[in-house]
Amino acid sequence: MHRLGRIITWSGVLISALGTIAGLALMSQQPPLAKFFLMLVPIGFVLLLTGVVTAVMTDDTDNSPVDPD
C-alpha cells in the first residue's frame, strides 16, 4: 500500500502540473480546451492528498523508541 500511495501522490502532482501549465497556456487561444485542463487541477490535488495520506498511514518503517535494556 505504501508504494501505491507514492504512485498516487506522483500522479496527482503530474496531473496538477499538467492542468495548470496547459490550462494557462491555452487560456487566450482556446478557452474551452483551457477549461478542460484547468478542471484537472482539483482532481490532481485530491489524488495528491489521497496518496500522501495513504503513504504515511501505511509506512513500513518502525519509528518507535528503542528500549536501551
ABEGO torsion letter per residue (X at the ends): XAAAAAAAAAAAAAAAAAAAAAAAAAAAABAAAAAAAAAAAAAAAAAAAAAAAAAAAABABBABBBBAX
